[in-house]
Each structure stands twice: as structure tokens, then as C-alpha cells.
Amino acid sequence: MKLLRVLLAGCLAGCASGVAQSTPGAEAATLILHNGRVWTVDASHPEAQAVAVRGETIVKVGGNAEVLALRGDGTKVIDLNGRLVLPGFNDAHTHFENAVNWFFQVMVMAVNTEEDLLAQLRAATKRVPAGMWITGGDWSTFAWQAAQKTNPTGWSAFAPDLAAIDAVTPDHPVLLRRFDHRYFINSAGMKLAHIGDRTTSAIQADRDPATGRPTGLLSPAVGEQIEKLLPPPTRALKLIGARGVLRELNAAGLTSIHDIARFDEISQRQTFPTFVERSYTDAGIFRDLKARGELTVRVHALTPLETWAELASIGVTPQSGDTLLNFGTLKDFVDGSLMFAPLEGRTGNFTFRFKGEVAMQRNITAADRAGFDLGIHVIGDRALHVLLNWYENAIAANGPRERRFRLIHAWYGTPADLARAGRLGLAADVTPHQLLDQDLPALEYKLGPERAKTAFAWRTMIERGVRINIVSDLPGLFNRTAISPFNPLENMYSAITRRNPHRPGDPAWHPEQALTLPEAIQAYTANPAFSSREEKLKGTITPGKLADLVVLSQDILKLPPEGLLQTRVDYTILGGQIVYPAK
């Protein structure tokens, strides 16, 4: 009887404990994902079936039963039905304001048919609010360039049909530029610019010979006049674009970005020799979104190296900020494109932003002494070599500390310098599409067989101790001649196959340098969190960390590489809140 009473007491205690865990209140989870595969990217607990969230924080990772025990009356429960959960994706190199500007534009340089133009305009009208201008240029550029090589005199670009354009853009004014700087304006745009049947010669437009009505085609001079009438890019306009870009990022599973940013209050104090802060986002956009509760990605801002000494005046110091918007890494540039060591007469040069080797070394050393981390744009092997020298000199001058220095892009490097980067404990922000968008046979010939072995050498970097972040460089080249894919699944496919997903017939380019899929996932989650000193907050699915999660439609770890291209994001979760649900 005594034994029975002991067992009964233990049973009652256990039942009471179970009730306490599953009743509403402080101990109940606010969100539970269960019945799936949770790939944690946490080496101490690599896989689970379920995850529980309370507020912004992960509280339990484990089996279905133990996680569901935290369910309360107010818990939102999602049955994964075998789907895969990963840490939220983190793109460690973006240009957010450029993407905001592109939000209102159509990318038409590759367009040479009216059908393609209409398709782009239809897509733009779905994202741009009614009444706002849609712009873009320069249509037929690539076709014109190709014609110069084959048939320069027998080729002409198409002129859009006004009625067809009006039919797909009834609520949006449109102004587009052609490769030869002729412009096209739709009827809604003409109405705002007061171009019509009785327009005076001050603003001439091409006219239909039969009706005398404008066709929408404008001369370069007139098009430039109309372009000057477009509304200025106010903060209110940029916030509209920013919200649209955030929706696209969340739909791709992104919960964090590392953005190239600046502070307008510092920029306005400066005079510059060239447009050195081109493609740096005004950090005020992020501040405004955050103040309005609309910032749905976490932002680590990489600010200009040149301004390091002025940052404290506006309250920015190393590792300052909070979990939504923080600072501490400084950005600069070495080479503009291919700055090779001399090879068969081919050499490159420093970028137009570069202020000289003495100034660069001085700024790197001083910023390092102040405790900032550094991320420097470097492409060619000569540029990489001199940057490693500057890093080493700063470390020697300032002494040991924990540093999170980066190489941004790092296309080409000698074996010796890649090994040196590993010894320095550097990270590399690598852009797979920037390799695979190239003419690879021509690249192989240009580099030669030996140099090609260490071009975009991601496997060699890992083996030498370099931490890899896969990044997009969103939205693409400033001149709009190339668009960067920002879908992490597409970029992971490129990293693990060394193939362009849009040219599946191409052979893999030096596949020995490919990443594995687990490495690619880590390069989009844990590694970027480490680079921004946030590894204790995010990057893995671990109790106590922020509940930034992505739910994929299928388990990519069980699929061939092509499966990544057929997988969609079903949920994106930021701090326990669903910011993107699949429709």
C-alpha cells in the first residue's frame, strides 16, 4: 500500500506538471510548428520534429510530443505535414535603396518585342500603386549591341503601340527610354504632361500622319524635358517602394539583410570628388520603417569606412543598435572590376571611389583601432593582395582582438592569398550568379588553366578557413545591365552545382569548388549572423534565440539540386510573427 501511495503521488505530480505546461499563461507557447523536419544548423542538436516559440523567442526544439506539451488556448499551431523548417535566410550583401528605386521601373534593356514590354508593364502595374509613374530604360539595348556586330544598317528597334500600352497601363503614367535616347510616353503620362492634340511646338511629339494625334514616341530632347517633370524621390515615395521590396524579400524567406548604407546627416556635411556613396542606402529609410512598425527584415548596416570618425556624433558605435537595426561594420572599395596582377598585358585599376593606398591604410587602421569591423569590395587578385596587406598591417599596429573582417566578392585570388585570408580568419561574401552569368569558356581562356582553378574558389576558401556567406548584391548592377537573383534557393542551387539555373544545359564550371547543400544553408543563416556578431541571437534554431524561421514547401535536403528550383516558401516568420504566408 505504501508503494502504491508513492506511485500514485508521483503520477499526480507528473500530471500536474503536464497540466501546468499545457495551460494558457506565461508558460504556454505563442506559436508551435510540428510534424516536420527542423534543420537547426546547430551542431549540438542538428535535427528535430518541432519548434515552439514564445513571443519573439524560440523556447523548445525537439520531438512533437514534448513541443506540443507547450500548447495553450492561445497558441497558434501549424502542422508542417513533413515540410522543412530552416533558420530565416540572411542575405549579407544588399543595396536596399537601389531596389526601392527599381521597384517603380521596368528592366527593359533586354526587351526587343512589344510582347515582352507589355509583360513587364503588366507585372509593374500589379506592384506599383495606381497613379504613380512607371519608368525604365533603355529598351532594345542588347539587340542594338548585337546588331552592331552582324547587321548594323539593316536593323531598327520597335516603336511601342500607344493603344496596346494604354490597355495594360490605364491607371499608371509611363515614361520609357529607348537605347538611342528616344522616349515613349503613354496617354496617362501625356495627360499629366499636358501633351495632346493641341500641344504647341514647345513640346513636340511624333504624330500619326492620318489622325494628327500623338503616337507616344518622343524625341530625345522632348523626352528629357518630360523626365525632368517626374516627381522627386521623396521619403514618402521611397517608403512605398520599400514596403514593396520588403514583401518580396519576405516572400523569398529572408528575415535579415546586411545592407550597404549611409547616414544622410553625415553625407550632407561632405564634399565628394566623385559619387563615392553611390548605391549606399539612406539609413533613414530603415529608421522610418522601424518607427512605423513596418521593418520586416532585420538590418545590419555596413556604413562608409571614410566616415568612421563621425559616426559617434550621431550615436553610432561598434555593435550599436538593436535586433532590428544595428551597426558596426564599415564598407569600402578597392578595385572597380578586374584588377589582375600583370598577365599577358591585362591589368585593371582602382575604383573611382578609391582615395589612395595611404588613405586606405590609414582609415582601415584607425577604424580597427576604434573597434569597427570591416568589409571591403575586392574582385581581382592584385586588389585582394593589397587588401590583405592593409588588414595585416592594421592588426600588427593595433594588437590582438576578436575581429570579423570580410572580403566582399573575392572573385580571383592566388592560392597563397586565399591561405593568408584563412589565417586571418576572414569571411567572404560570395555571389554565385556573378560567376555563372558570364561567358564561362571565354573566362577560362582569359584566365588560363592555372588561374581559373582559384577563380570563385569557394571550396578552397572553406578548406583554408575562410567563412563563406552566400549573398545576392540585390538588386544588380547600378547601370541596370544585370539583375541579381535574390531568391536564396536559386543562389544555393548555383553554389552547389556551379551551373546557371537559367542555362541548365551548360556544364558545371570547376565543380570541385562547389559547396554542399548543408554548407550553402549555413552560408545563408549561421555564417552571416556570425559576420555581424549576432550569432547568439539568430542564425540557428536554438532555444533562447530569436524566432526567425522559414518553412519550405518540401524537404530540399532529400531532393536533387534541381528540387531547390521547384521549392517555394510557405511561411516566413520574424520574431515569432508570420510576415509572409503562402496564399
Phi, psi and omega in degrees: 000319179298318179297319180298318180296321179297315180295320180294319179297319178296320179297314180297320179297317179296318179296320179298319178298317179298319179296320181298325182285330188259356178274156179297156180135198188297331185271349182284145175285151174269337180213135175229132170248127184217170176064044178215200174242119180256109178265105195278337190060022177247110186299335181283343180204076194294325186225154175206177177258337189207162178215139179244143182234138171235115184067238180267356196242143172287129181246341181205135174228122183177211180284165182302312186296313184291329178283317179295341175297342179269007180287137174236184182298328183262008184284130171275125184242127178244120174277116184285339181050045176086000181289166185260135174249131176234163168301149178305141182288148184228109179269111190273013175201101179226162173235083193297317183293325173301317179296324177297316179297319180291339182304328183266007187241161169250138182270099194244010181298328180270358183278130176220018174222152179295327179300316179295319180296316179298322179297317179294320180293321176301315180297320181294322181293338179283335183256329183272128180302147180303143179092346181266147182293141168248127183233176177166160177189162000242111189295147181072015180300309185292323178294321178296317180299318179295322181294330180296337181270339188238316187211066188296335183260344184254024185232145174213150180279155180283153172254125182298149176273120185302315182297321180293319179293316179301325183297328181261351181230051183293336186250008183229128168289141184230134172224118181237151178245140177268168183302329182267014177070018162282153184241161172230136178230139180273179186293323178297323176291319178300322180298317179292325181273358181059044170262124182203197183299329185252018180301136180285173182293351180295327176232089183274140174230151175300143184232147176293125184298334182277321186254339184076006181271150179300143177266349184099343181276131184240151174289162178305315183296316180292319178301320178295324176297315180296319180301326179288346178273350183296150182296147180291155181280074180292166177298322179300318179294318181295326179292327175297312177296322181297318179297322178294318179295320178299321177299319180292321178295314179298323180295338177269004178089011183274129176244351179214150171222155167251112189250144178279109192227164179219168176249118184299327180295333174276317181303321184290349177274350192259158159244141187239144177287329177216182182280068190288337180261020176300136179075009171270127179289137170293114183298342177299333176297315179294320180297318180294316178299318180296316181297330180270001182072027185245005180275104187255015163228151174277140187238124166255115187267127173264111187259162187299131177305320185302336185262013188305320185287342182265350186295323181299332181294341177246018174083017180257119179228169179305132180062029176272167182105199182223194186287343178266323183216116182217171191221175175140349177248138181249145187240143171206181186231147172251287183257156181274326179213255187256093181261080184278154162296151185308128178209113177051038176081002181261118175223159177248200182210171176291156177291160178297342180278349190284131184257007177115153185294322180295315180295320180297313179299319180297315182291319179298314182295317182291318180294321176297318180297327180281354176098008178279152168269166186227141173225114188242130176292122181211133182241301186281163184291327176294317179297318178299319182298313182290326178295317178299324175300315181295319177299312181297320180296320179296317180296318179296322182287325189257347178086175187288142168197168176282118182245152174234065181277152183227157165250126181259115181088291176050059181293314188234141176199150175282156177306321181296319182285328175295322176294321179296320177299321177295318179297330179279354179071035184279160168253156177232125174272107187253147186238092185303321184293335179289339169279309195279350174278353184274166170283095190293320175300321178293322178296317179301316180294317183295319182282326189087158189298324183285313181293328179297332181297331180245029171264131184050051192268070186292319179294317178299320178301312181299316181296332180271359176100010177275133178275130186258129166249127172274127185229165183256329190065031177315137002263351183145191183296144183302326180276005175067020178277351178212138179251134182271124172292132181247005176287114182303325181294320177294317181291327175293320176304313181296325182288328184266346180248340187057036177233147173283122182296342180266358174227068188296342180280346180292144175289156176295138182265113183046065183298343178296345179263009183286158172269159167277164179296315176302323177295321180294320176298316179297325180289348177250004185223279186292320184295313177298325177298321177295318183299330179260013179063035180241021184294340177276352183253328188201180178102339174223161177266092188223134177307136182097343179269166179297142182274070174257111190222156172228135177252121180262153185291339178209167185275098183294340180287346179256001187252158168294164184308324181298339178297333178298326183283344178255006182263140178245164173272124178266322177218141167239128187238124179242116179055040177083357179253134179283111180261347172215113168255143173294140180283000000 
